[in-house]
Amino acid sequence: MSALADVARLAGVSKSTASRALSGGGYVSEDTREKVSAAASSLGYVVSSAAASLVTGRTLNVGVIIPFINRWFFGEVLEGIESSLTGAGYDLTLYRVSDDPEQRRRVFDYFLVRKRVDAVIAVGIELTAQEILLLRSLGKPIVGLGGRIEGIPTLSIDDVEAARVATAHLLSLGHTRIMHLGGDQHEQMDFRVHAQRLSGFEQAMQDAGRGIADVRAVPFSIPGGYATALRILADPRTRPTAIVAGCDEIAIGVILAARQLGIQVPTQLSVIGIDDHYLAEMFALTTLSQAPEAQGRMAVDLLMNELRQPSRPESVERITVPVRLRVRSSTTAPARPV
């Protein structure tokens, strides 16, 4: 492999100038930078990230802390983050934070403190005031995705509004016997997603004068929606004409259970979800699309702004990501009584 001296010789510059051109440290004219880059490329010279870090004080590495790596939403967000960071010339280090307090403490007090990353993106995790203070004291910019975190730039959808719009869609079709299948209110995700989506459902029902809403708690998964729907759909006397699912995976489970029971969707049962999961189109599911991969890219844009000019608490940017109603063929007007 060629050495820096070979690159400098081919470009016709000093070794120190070649080093500055390749590392980004210090002033080098654009013409010189291009000549050095071309020489390095032709010789197959790769800049040592450790050496560049010593010059610039940066690792060109961003830490992403996340609660799950095997769930659709988080995987899509990571796709967006990774592609945008790569385009910006940054690496990514992933830290999964569990419910174990000791494991979480090690991530914040050990890994993130040892200057392995220049900045942090928190995905679906509510940072404590102490964790924010620690990262801020180290000069590490932070961006949050999934909900509001006091004092740092964040972006998220409005979960209350998403569920309200989903429910209003069914009400506009003429449904009155509408059931909500959402997450267990005693097992909340960070940012109280289950509670917020239930609140949006109840708000829409109250606005329509529907009184007390019919609500069931289910696991946030396809099997969770399937198992619960098998029970509630079995009796035609108490069966709803429409279901608002807390997420698309629950909604898909409901559709599978309806097929198992011989119930036609949407003529006998309308189903709507929230997310626009990659399986939603396959099941012709009407849903509220929140584009998590695009959210990942937006989080990196916020982070790059923070790296260039860290925000003051009074100027912190909070972005509400719009959701879009995607009407497919899992919803229609309720059948008229025979």
C-alpha positions as semicolon CSV with decimal commas, in nm:
position;residue;x (nm);y (nm);z (nm)
1;M;0,000;0,000;0,000
2;S;0,130;0,347;-0,089
3;A;0,242;0,586;0,186
4;L;0,153;0,950;0,235
5;A;0,497;1,048;0,102
6;D;0,415;0,879;-0,231
7;V;0,090;1,075;-0,255
8;A;0,268;1,401;-0,180
9;R;0,538;1,330;-0,440
10;L;0,283;1,247;-0,711
11;A;0,075;1,558;-0,634
12;G;0,385;1,779;-0,621
13;V;0,322;1,906;-0,269
14;S;0,482;1,863;0,072
15;K;0,388;1,575;0,297
16;S;0,224;1,813;0,548
17;T;0,016;1,974;0,273
18;A;-0,098;1,632;0,152
19;S;-0,193;1,542;0,508
20;R;-0,401;1,860;0,550
21;A;-0,571;1,807;0,216
22;L;-0,675;1,452;0,297
23;S;-0,768;1,502;0,662
24;G;-0,956;1,830;0,623
25;G;-0,744;1,998;0,888
26;G;-0,605;2,344;0,813
27;Y;-0,632;2,554;0,498
28;V;-0,560;2,401;0,158
29;S;-0,673;2,552;-0,173
30;E;-0,944;2,364;-0,359
31;D;-0,710;2,308;-0,654
32;T;-0,447;2,151;-0,428
33;R;-0,706;1,942;-0,248
34;E;-0,828;1,801;-0,580
35;K;-0,473;1,721;-0,695
36;V;-0,392;1,542;-0,369
37;S;-0,722;1,349;-0,375
38;A;-0,658;1,239;-0,734
39;A;-0,305;1,125;-0,644
40;A;-0,431;0,932;-0,341
41;S;-0,701;0,766;-0,552
42;S;-0,459;0,661;-0,824
43;L;-0,220;0,510;-0,568
44;G;-0,496;0,344;-0,363
45;Y;-0,402;0,542;-0,053
46;V;-0,660;0,537;0,227
47;V;-0,649;0,796;0,503
48;S;-0,614;0,653;0,854
49;S;-0,925;0,750;1,048
50;A;-0,722;0,754;1,369
51;A;-0,468;0,993;1,219
52;A;-0,740;1,216;1,078
53;S;-0,907;1,224;1,418
54;L;-0,587;1,353;1,578
55;V;-0,576;1,639;1,326
56;T;-0,944;1,738;1,325
57;G;-1,047;1,633;1,676
58;R;-1,334;1,435;1,524
59;T;-1,391;1,064;1,474
60;L;-1,640;1,106;1,187
61;N;-1,849;0,852;1,374
62;V;-2,205;0,895;1,505
63;G;-2,352;0,686;1,786
64;V;-2,710;0,569;1,739
65;I;-2,889;0,446;2,050
66;I;-3,199;0,241;1,989
67;P;-3,424;0,003;2,189
68;F;-3,483;-0,257;1,913
69;I;-3,296;-0,367;1,603
70;N;-3,536;-0,641;1,488
71;R;-3,858;-0,439;1,453
72;W;-3,974;-0,291;1,126
73;F;-3,997;0,075;1,226
74;F;-3,653;0,086;1,383
75;G;-3,495;-0,105;1,096
76;E;-3,640;0,144;0,846
77;V;-3,518;0,441;1,050
78;L;-3,169;0,287;1,062
79;E;-3,171;0,248;0,682
80;G;-3,234;0,620;0,645
81;I;-2,975;0,717;0,907
82;E;-2,705;0,490;0,764
83;S;-2,749;0,601;0,404
84;S;-2,743;0,971;0,499
85;L;-2,442;0,937;0,730
86;T;-2,249;0,748;0,462
87;G;-2,328;1,023;0,215
88;A;-2,196;1,279;0,464
89;G;-1,874;1,082;0,515
90;Y;-1,959;0,948;0,861
91;D;-1,953;0,600;1,011
92;L;-2,222;0,468;1,246
93;T;-2,186;0,285;1,576
94;L;-2,504;0,120;1,703
95;Y;-2,585;0,086;2,073
96;R;-2,896;-0,109;2,172
97;V;-3,035;0,019;2,500
98;S;-3,252;-0,229;2,691
99;D;-3,464;-0,194;3,005
100;D;-3,164;-0,305;3,214
101;P;-3,050;0,008;3,406
102;E;-2,694;-0,121;3,440
103;Q;-2,663;-0,188;3,067
104;R;-2,798;0,158;2,990
105;R;-2,557;0,317;3,237
106;R;-2,261;0,144;3,070
107;V;-2,363;0,279;2,729
108;F;-2,383;0,639;2,852
109;D;-2,111;0,644;3,118
110;Y;-1,854;0,433;2,936
111;F;-1,894;0,390;2,560
112;L;-2,028;0,733;2,466
113;V;-1,793;0,910;2,708
114;R;-1,474;0,764;2,559
115;K;-1,486;0,994;2,257
116;R;-1,571;0,712;2,018
117;V;-1,843;0,925;1,857
118;D;-1,883;1,288;1,755
119;A;-2,258;1,300;1,812
120;V;-2,559;1,091;1,914
121;I;-2,897;1,012;1,759
122;A;-3,151;0,869;2,004
123;V;-3,421;0,668;1,826
124;G;-3,739;0,593;2,021
125;I;-3,568;0,655;2,356
126;E;-3,655;0,920;2,613
127;L;-3,323;1,052;2,742
128;T;-3,308;1,152;3,107
129;A;-3,197;1,500;3,211
130;Q;-2,877;1,345;3,350
131;E;-2,800;1,166;3,021
132;I;-2,854;1,486;2,822
133;L;-2,634;1,683;3,062
134;L;-2,357;1,422;3,035
135;L;-2,351;1,428;2,654
136;R;-2,379;1,808;2,642
137;S;-2,089;1,842;2,887
138;L;-1,873;1,636;2,651
139;G;-1,961;1,861;2,361
140;K;-2,152;1,587;2,181
141;P;-2,455;1,714;1,985
142;I;-2,772;1,508;2,029
143;V;-3,079;1,463;1,811
144;G;-3,391;1,271;1,914
145;L;-3,639;1,083;1,696
146;G;-3,976;0,955;1,814
147;G;-4,090;1,218;2,060
148;R;-4,010;1,544;2,234
149;I;-3,697;1,553;2,452
150;E;-3,648;1,872;2,649
151;G;-3,359;2,086;2,533
152;I;-3,254;1,896;2,220
153;P;-3,367;1,898;1,854
154;T;-3,627;1,628;1,789
155;L;-3,862;1,503;1,523
156;S;-4,165;1,277;1,544
157;I;-4,514;1,223;1,415
158;D;-4,818;1,338;1,613
159;D;-4,945;1,000;1,735
160;V;-5,266;1,150;1,873
161;E;-5,348;1,314;1,542
162;A;-5,260;1,001;1,341
163;A;-5,507;0,789;1,540
164;R;-5,769;1,064;1,526
165;V;-5,746;1,083;1,146
166;A;-5,761;0,701;1,115
167;T;-6,076;0,689;1,328
168;A;-6,232;0,987;1,151
169;H;-6,186;0,804;0,819
170;L;-6,400;0,512;0,943
171;L;-6,659;0,750;1,089
172;S;-6,680;0,934;0,756
173;L;-6,766;0,603;0,588
174;G;-7,063;0,563;0,821
175;H;-6,927;0,321;1,081
176;T;-7,059;0,352;1,435
177;R;-6,953;0,019;1,590
178;I;-6,578;0,085;1,588
179;M;-6,327;-0,092;1,812
180;H;-5,970;0,010;1,896
181;L;-5,704;-0,261;1,924
182;G;-5,393;-0,096;2,068
183;G;-5,099;-0,151;2,297
184;D;-5,136;-0,230;2,665
185;Q;-5,163;0,097;2,860
186;H;-4,970;-0,063;3,148
187;E;-4,676;-0,153;2,923
188;Q;-4,600;0,177;2,755
189;M;-4,329;0,236;2,500
190;D;-4,116;0,547;2,546
191;F;-4,305;0,867;2,462
192;R;-4,629;0,683;2,561
193;V;-4,712;0,584;2,206
194;H;-4,989;0,344;2,315
195;A;-5,158;0,611;2,526
196;Q;-5,131;0,877;2,257
197;R;-5,284;0,660;1,985
198;L;-5,566;0,557;2,218
199;S;-5,623;0,923;2,299
200;G;-5,658;1,010;1,931
201;F;-5,912;0,730;1,883
202;E;-6,117;0,842;2,184
203;Q;-6,101;1,205;2,074
204;A;-6,245;1,123;1,730
205;M;-6,520;0,909;1,881
206;Q;-6,616;1,179;2,130
207;D;-6,615;1,446;1,859
208;A;-6,860;1,227;1,665
209;G;-7,080;1,185;1,974
210;R;-7,017;0,813;1,994
211;G;-6,988;0,801;2,375
212;I;-6,779;0,533;2,550
213;A;-6,534;0,371;2,311
214;D;-6,473;-0,003;2,278
215;V;-6,104;-0,064;2,346
216;R;-5,894;-0,382;2,371
217;A;-5,526;-0,411;2,465
218;V;-5,312;-0,639;2,248
219;P;-4,940;-0,700;2,189
220;F;-4,799;-0,470;1,919
221;S;-4,746;-0,751;1,667
222;I;-4,913;-0,957;1,394
223;P;-4,964;-1,257;1,628
224;G;-5,106;-1,020;1,893
225;G;-5,363;-0,879;1,652
226;Y;-5,445;-1,224;1,515
227;A;-5,505;-1,393;1,853
228;T;-5,724;-1,113;1,987
229;A;-5,923;-1,075;1,665
230;L;-6,004;-1,447;1,661
231;R;-6,182;-1,399;1,995
232;I;-6,362;-1,071;1,929
233;L;-6,475;-1,151;1,575
234;A;-6,612;-1,497;1,653
235;D;-6,949;-1,373;1,782
236;P;-7,147;-1,187;1,511
237;R;-7,377;-1,034;1,774
238;T;-7,096;-0,827;1,932
239;R;-6,865;-0,800;1,631
240;P;-6,767;-0,442;1,535
241;T;-6,805;-0,327;1,178
242;A;-6,465;-0,158;1,184
243;I;-6,137;-0,175;1,374
244;V;-5,875;0,094;1,431
245;A;-5,545;-0,084;1,498
246;G;-5,270;0,082;1,700
247;C;-5,020;-0,021;1,433
248;D;-5,018;-0,195;1,096
249;E;-4,889;-0,522;1,240
250;I;-5,195;-0,549;1,464
251;A;-5,414;-0,461;1,165
252;I;-5,256;-0,734;0,951
253;G;-5,317;-0,984;1,231
254;V;-5,684;-0,878;1,234
255;I;-5,714;-0,931;0,856
256;L;-5,560;-1,279;0,887
257;A;-5,802;-1,369;1,169
258;A;-6,097;-1,243;0,964
259;R;-5,992;-1,466;0,674
260;Q;-5,964;-1,760;0,912
261;L;-6,322;-1,698;1,031
262;G;-6,461;-1,641;0,681
263;I;-6,529;-1,271;0,742
264;Q;-6,485;-1,058;0,431
265;V;-6,268;-0,747;0,452
266;P;-6,391;-0,480;0,391
267;T;-6,755;-0,567;0,315
268;Q;-6,812;-0,726;0,656
269;L;-6,524;-0,566;0,847
270;S;-6,321;-0,253;0,776
271;V;-5,966;-0,236;0,914
272;I;-5,728;0,060;0,933
273;G;-5,375;0,081;1,073
274;I;-5,098;0,332;1,143
275;D;-4,742;0,318;0,998
276;D;-4,757;0,198;0,634
277;H;-4,557;-0,116;0,712
278;Y;-4,389;-0,281;0,414
279;L;-4,659;-0,555;0,425
280;A;-4,946;-0,302;0,423
281;E;-4,973;-0,287;0,045
282;M;-4,971;-0,668;0,018
283;F;-5,274;-0,682;0,250
284;A;-5,438;-0,381;0,078
285;L;-5,440;-0,212;0,418
286;T;-5,567;0,142;0,456
287;T;-5,322;0,317;0,687
288;L;-5,153;0,638;0,799
289;S;-4,808;0,649;0,640
290;Q;-4,525;0,789;0,854
291;A;-4,222;0,707;0,629
292;P;-3,966;0,602;0,895
293;E;-3,674;0,583;0,650
294;A;-3,732;0,948;0,558
295;Q;-3,741;1,029;0,930
296;G;-3,397;0,871;0,965
297;R;-3,263;1,095;0,689
298;M;-3,424;1,399;0,850
299;A;-3,259;1,312;1,183
300;V;-2,917;1,315;1,014
301;D;-2,993;1,654;0,857
302;L;-3,076;1,789;1,204
303;L;-2,756;1,637;1,341
304;M;-2,537;1,791;1,071
305;N;-2,688;2,129;1,161
306;E;-2,607;2,063;1,527
307;L;-2,247;1,970;1,443
308;R;-2,207;2,293;1,248
309;Q;-2,375;2,513;1,506
310;P;-2,504;2,361;1,833
311;S;-2,840;2,509;1,921
312;R;-2,923;2,700;2,235
313;P;-3,211;2,561;2,446
314;E;-3,435;2,854;2,351
315;S;-3,379;2,789;1,979
316;V;-3,419;2,410;1,979
317;E;-3,594;2,284;1,669
318;R;-3,885;2,042;1,705
319;I;-4,026;1,899;1,386
320;T;-4,365;1,731;1,361
321;V;-4,344;1,490;1,069
322;P;-4,668;1,485;0,867
323;V;-4,851;1,155;0,815
324;R;-5,054;1,074;0,505
325;L;-5,376;0,875;0,481
326;R;-5,328;0,597;0,226
327;V;-5,670;0,456;0,137
328;R;-5,652;0,102;0,006
329;S;-5,922;-0,163;-0,005
330;S;-5,944;-0,271;0,360
331;T;-6,200;0,000;0,440
332;T;-6,545;0,076;0,299
333;A;-6,892;0,177;0,418
334;P;-7,063;-0,071;0,654
335;A;-7,302;-0,320;0,502
336;R;-7,669;-0,228;0,529
337;P;-7,882;-0,455;0,749
338;V;-8,078;-0,709;0,547
